[in-house]
Amino acid sequence: MKIATFNINGVNKRLPNLIAWLEVAQPDIVCLQELKAEQGAFPQEAIAQAGYDAVWSGQKSWNGVAVLSRVGAPVVTRRSLPGDPADQQARYIEAAVSGILIASIYAPNGNPQPGPKFDYKLAWLARLKKHATELRKSGAPVVLAGDYNVAPTDLDIYPTKSWDDDALIQPESRAAYRSLIGRSWLDALRHCYPDERIYTFWHYKRMRWPRDAGLRLDHLLLSRNLREKLEDAGVDRAVRGLEGASDHAPVWIRLSPP
């Protein structure tokens, strides 16, 4: 089974790119982030014509997450991250698909820092950790996939000082990510490539894509009961270089069958 995560950066604006990638890559399950479309504007018909069922939580202008599947309709188990009833941002959706619990995650960016947006980022990641612990204790096989807006180590960002003040690489952000993973979750891409510089995001500014000045922000975390099933992982870098591309590339894992 091939499971992917893709920050699409505007699902309607990038729809041709998304459909073309689905046709070539043939993922079984896809988590999308940054839909930038309200609930009624999600391109459900085009996704269905590509062979995928979908569930999503949209939001006008910003945010938005979805789960697509061609191996059975996703059954939504949660449409928001618990822990703060006042939080109305569409950043989390969770669904059962083909015997696996899948979460599509779009963590807060947190800039500028310090400040309220950074505080929200850290609080959100703490809520995610708490909920992830509950999911782990359920015994279900779980994949937490998405844009975490954290480059976990210096290996996950090109050599530079230009991002030193950015929320994506602050010690507090990295500590929150490490705390989330703990001993219970496997960072699939880093597990497969422990010593390589692998990026999933290249900012549109300052020629960062042509210079390969990227960051690894998109992660798939696996529960312990899926570790032995992990066969491979990768980044579809070429998608970032296409005309009209998102600033993220799809990231994927391959799991062995039951």
TORNU-955593 format. One line per field, with one value per residue (C-alpha): x, y, z; residue number from 1. Coordinates in nm, 4 decimals, decimal comma, padded with zeros to 6 digits. Last residue first. Layout:
xx: [X; ...]
yy: [Y; ...]
zz: [Z; ...]
num: [NUM; ...]
//
This chain:
xx: [-00,1317; 00,0307; 00,3746; 00,3753; 00,5092; 00,5724; 00,5198; 00,6127; 00,4588; 00,6535; 00,5887; 00,6002; 00,2971; 00,3596; 00,2246; 00,4696; 00,6416; 00,9566; 00,7905; 00,6479; 01,0010; 01,0784; 00,8472; 00,9869; 01,0554; 00,9753; 01,0235; 00,9224; 00,7577; 00,5607; 00,7885; 00,7186; 00,3396; 00,2608; 00,4871; 00,2764; 00,4006; 00,4833; 00,4744; 00,6477; 00,6371; 00,8671; 01,2005; 01,3565; 01,4942; 01,7658; 01,7903; 01,9378; 01,6746; 01,4047; 01,5373; 01,5527; 01,5232; 01,1494; 00,9164; 01,0160; 01,1297; 00,9582; 01,0065; 01,3824; 01,6159; 01,9683; 02,0802; 02,1998; 01,9063; 01,7383; 01,4782; 01,4247; 01,4227; 01,1373; 00,9382; 00,9620; 00,8646; 00,6403; 00,6371; 00,9790; 00,9313; 00,7778; 00,5738; 00,8574; 01,0971; 00,8498; 00,7963; 01,1734; 01,2148; 00,9571; 01,1081; 01,4592; 01,3348; 01,3586; 01,0154; 00,9504; 01,2019; 01,4724; 01,7624; 01,6113; 01,8769; 02,1609; 02,2103; 02,3082; 01,9947; 01,7373; 01,6482; 02,0031; 01,9960; 01,7277; 01,3461; 01,2425; 00,9019; 00,5918; 00,4243; 00,2948; 00,1175; 00,0850; 00,0083; -00,0254; -00,1914; -00,2316; -00,4936; -00,3848; -00,6049; -00,3067; -00,1403; -00,4451; -00,4552; -00,0850; -00,1411; -00,4114; -00,1704; 00,1059; -00,1320; -00,2412; 00,1236; 00,1738; -00,1209; 00,0143; 00,3510; 00,1947; -00,0441; 00,2468; 00,4247; 00,1194; 00,0816; 00,4378; 00,8026; 00,8107; 00,6398; 00,5582; 00,4096; 00,3482; 00,0596; 00,0384; -00,1428; -00,2161; -00,3980; -00,4620; -00,4974; -00,6254; -00,5470; -00,7743; -00,8521; -00,9144; -01,0239; -01,0270; -00,8760; -00,8894; -00,6734; -00,5858; -00,9167; -00,8838; -01,1781; -00,9889; -01,2333; -01,2989; -00,9296; -00,8105; -00,9199; -00,7801; -01,0613; -01,2636; -01,2483; -01,3357; -01,4179; -01,4662; -01,2500; -01,4095; -01,2200; -00,8845; -00,8742; -00,8455; -00,8228; -00,7891; -00,8321; -00,7105; -00,7976; -00,5861; -00,6527; -00,8808; -01,2120; -01,1806; -01,2309; -01,2454; -01,2169; -01,3262; -01,2447; -01,3065; -01,0509; -01,0564; -00,9426; -01,3075; -01,3725; -01,1068; -01,2600; -01,6058; -01,4875; -01,3206; -01,3550; -01,5516; -01,8357; -01,6100; -01,4168; -01,1006; -00,7392; -00,6631; -00,3562; -00,3038; -00,3687; -00,3362; -00,3305; -00,4152; -00,3551; -00,0900; -00,0841; 00,2264; 00,1498; -00,2270; -00,2234; 00,0516; -00,1507; -00,4604; -00,2661; -00,0919; -00,4231; -00,5831; -00,3131; -00,5384; -00,8302; -00,6342; -00,4505; -00,1094; -00,1104; 00,0694; 00,1046; 00,1109; 00,1355; 00,0420; 00,1319; 00,0000]
yy: [-00,7466; -00,5957; -00,4320; -00,0574; 00,1963; 00,5530; 00,8826; 01,2514; 01,4863; 01,8042; 02,1405; 02,4899; 02,3883; 02,3788; 02,6108; 02,4796; 02,1663; 02,1683; 02,0713; 01,7567; 01,6437; 01,5992; 01,3015; 01,2365; 00,8874; 00,5975; 00,2206; -00,1117; -00,0116; -00,3120; -00,3765; -00,0294; -00,0510; -00,1830; 00,0814; 00,3689; 00,5451; 00,9119; 01,0535; 01,3901; 01,7066; 01,9898; 01,8879; 02,2157; 02,3303; 02,5319; 02,3126; 02,6142; 02,5926; 02,5569; 02,8336; 03,0929; 03,3731; 03,3310; 03,0412; 02,8531; 02,4926; 02,2228; 01,8441; 01,8233; 01,5282; 01,5791; 01,2239; 01,0517; 00,8449; 00,7817; 00,5102; 00,6099; 00,9780; 00,9138; 00,7025; 00,9169; 00,6296; 00,6851; 00,5428; 00,6164; 00,9911; 01,1124; 01,3942; 01,4959; 01,5191; 01,7405; 01,9647; 01,9913; 02,0967; 02,3701; 02,4905; 02,4932; 02,7145; 02,5673; 02,6293; 02,9394; 03,1380; 03,3442; 03,1364; 03,1013; 03,3068; 03,1282; 02,8727; 02,5132; 02,3571; 02,2425; 01,8949; 01,7966; 02,0866; 01,8950; 01,8634; 02,1046; 02,1821; 02,3035; 01,9684; 01,9306; 01,5985; 01,2388; 01,0688; 00,7015; 00,4699; 00,0954; 00,0647; -00,0372; 00,2245; 00,3303; 00,4727; 00,6821; 00,8209; 00,9056; 01,0777; 01,2891; 01,4136; 01,4765; 01,6657; 01,8857; 01,9669; 02,0463; 02,2855; 02,4555; 02,5041; 02,6507; 02,8717; 03,0183; 03,0869; 03,2670; 03,4653; 03,6005; 03,5106; 03,4407; 03,5660; 03,3082; 02,9935; 02,7898; 02,5994; 02,2233; 02,0867; 01,7227; 01,4522; 01,1618; 00,8012; 00,5097; 00,1890; -00,1083; -00,0094; 00,3543; 00,4928; 00,8706; 01,1673; 01,5342; 01,8102; 02,1717; 02,3435; 02,6366; 02,6732; 02,6485; 02,7478; 02,3858; 02,3434; 01,9936; 01,7823; 01,8157; 01,8537; 01,6467; 01,3105; 00,9517; 01,0028; 00,6819; 00,6898; 00,5143; 00,2064; 00,1427; 00,4467; 00,6881; 01,0628; 01,2312; 01,6063; 01,9176; 02,2878; 02,5928; 02,9302; 03,1312; 02,9841; 02,6670; 02,3074; 01,9868; 01,6899; 01,3381; 01,1843; 00,8851; 00,8504; 00,7214; 01,0272; 01,0923; 01,1048; 01,3729; 01,5768; 01,5420; 01,6318; 01,9583; 02,1199; 02,4436; 02,3475; 02,3129; 02,6347; 02,6187; 02,6968; 02,3233; 02,3756; 02,0050; 01,6815; 01,3261; 01,0636; 00,6934; 00,4308; 00,6327; 00,5890; 00,8012; 00,8806; 00,9292; 01,0914; 01,3303; 01,4408; 01,4946; 01,7036; 01,9160; 01,9850; 02,0720; 02,3187; 02,6290; 02,4230; 02,2490; 02,5586; 02,4965; 02,1206; 02,0149; 01,6510; 01,3373; 00,9901; 00,6325; 00,3402; 00,0000]
zz: [00,5690; 00,2590; 00,2830; 00,3327; 00,0829; 00,1924; 00,0169; 00,0123; -00,2432; -00,3221; -00,1562; -00,3102; -00,5142; -00,8851; -01,1553; -01,4118; -01,2899; -01,0777; -00,7507; -00,9119; -00,9947; -00,6259; -00,5748; -00,2267; -00,0964; 00,1312; 00,1199; 00,2724; 00,6012; 00,7272; 01,0248; 01,1566; 01,1230; 01,4733; 01,6235; 01,4919; 01,1814; 01,1329; 00,7814; 00,7522; 00,5451; 00,6592; 00,5091; 00,3950; 00,0623; -00,1072; -00,4153; -00,6000; -00,8768; -00,6076; -00,3834; -00,6575; -00,4019; -00,3390; -00,4223; -00,1071; -00,1530; 00,0505; 00,0718; 00,1260; 00,1764; 00,3050; 00,3647; 00,6826; 00,8057; 00,4690; 00,5306; 00,8936; 00,7955; 00,5539; 00,7988; 01,1116; 01,3415; 01,6421; 01,9953; 02,1363; 02,1472; 01,8208; 01,9732; 02,2062; 01,9147; 01,7277; 02,0315; 02,0807; 01,7185; 01,7567; 02,0860; 01,9389; 01,6536; 01,3041; 01,1527; 01,3640; 01,1589; 01,3301; 01,1984; 00,8503; 00,6682; 00,8470; 00,5712; 00,4980; 00,3449; 00,5963; 00,7249; 00,8240; 01,0713; 01,2577; 01,2793; 01,0036; 01,1505; 00,9653; 01,0376; 00,6824; 00,6737; 00,7717; 01,1028; 01,0087; 01,2612; 01,3075; 01,5831; 01,9320; 02,0987; 02,3097; 02,0012; 01,9190; 02,2723; 02,2544; 01,9219; 02,0876; 02,3527; 02,0991; 01,8727; 02,1622; 02,2337; 01,8640; 01,8794; 02,1926; 02,0240; 01,7101; 01,9074; 02,1055; 01,7770; 01,6431; 01,9664; 01,9615; 01,9387; 01,6565; 01,3465; 01,2372; 01,3866; 01,0726; 01,2268; 01,1726; 00,8711; 00,9460; 00,7512; 00,9866; 00,8708; 01,0796; 00,8934; 00,8159; 00,4574; 00,5432; 00,8784; 00,8815; 01,0623; 00,9702; 01,1113; 01,0281; 00,9588; 01,2019; 01,4394; 01,7693; 02,0439; 02,1428; 02,2314; 02,3241; 02,0308; 01,6772; 01,4289; 01,1861; 01,3639; 01,2774; 00,9104; 00,7136; 00,4010; 00,1022; -00,0073; -00,1728; -00,4044; -00,1143; -00,0590; 00,2826; 00,3083; 00,4914; 00,4835; 00,5743; 00,4161; 00,1864; 00,3044; 00,5068; 00,4057; 00,6031; 00,3708; 00,2841; -00,0512; -00,2746; -00,5505; -00,9068; -01,1029; -01,1869; -00,8128; -00,7657; -01,0468; -00,8896; -00,5386; -00,6388; -00,2906; -00,3189; -00,0836; 00,2203; 00,1683; -00,0361; 00,0544; 00,0395; 00,2544; 00,3178; 00,1320; 00,2642; -00,0080; 00,0042; -00,2653; -00,4479; -00,8272; -00,8940; -01,2588; -01,2506; -00,9062; -01,0228; -01,3252; -01,1108; -00,8581; -01,1216; -01,2977; -00,9595; -00,8527; -00,8400; -00,7154; -00,4405; -00,3212; -00,1647; -00,2417; 00,0742; -00,0286; 00,1850; 00,0388; 00,1261; -00,1005; 00,0000]
num: [258; 257; 256; 255; 254; 253; 252; 251; 250; 249; 248; 247; 246; 245; 244; 243; 242; 241; 240; 239; 238; 237; 236; 235; 234; 233; 232; 231; 230; 229; 228; 227; 226; 225; 224; 223; 222; 221; 220; 219; 218; 217; 216; 215; 214; 213; 212; 211; 210; 209; 208; 207; 206; 205; 204; 203; 202; 201; 200; 199; 198; 197; 196; 195; 194; 193; 192; 191; 190; 189; 188; 187; 186; 185; 184; 183; 182; 181; 180; 179; 178; 177; 176; 175; 174; 173; 172; 171; 170; 169; 168; 167; 166; 165; 164; 163; 162; 161; 160; 159; 158; 157; 156; 155; 154; 153; 152; 151; 150; 149; 148; 147; 146; 145; 144; 143; 142; 141; 140; 139; 138; 137; 136; 135; 134; 133; 132; 131; 130; 129; 128; 127; 126; 125; 124; 123; 122; 121; 120; 119; 118; 117; 116; 115; 114; 113; 112; 111; 110; 109; 108; 107; 106; 105; 104; 103; 102; 101; 100; 99; 98; 97; 96; 95; 94; 93; 92; 91; 90; 89; 88; 87; 86; 85; 84; 83; 82; 81; 80; 79; 78; 77; 76; 75; 74; 73; 72; 71; 70; 69; 68; 67; 66; 65; 64; 63; 62; 61; 60; 59; 58; 57; 56; 55; 54; 53; 52; 51; 50; 49; 48; 47; 46; 45; 44; 43; 42; 41; 40; 39; 38; 37; 36; 35; 34; 33; 32; 31; 30; 29; 28; 27; 26; 25; 24; 23; 22; 21; 20; 19; 18; 17; 16; 15; 14; 13; 12; 11; 10; 9; 8; 7; 6; 5; 4; 3; 2; 1]
//
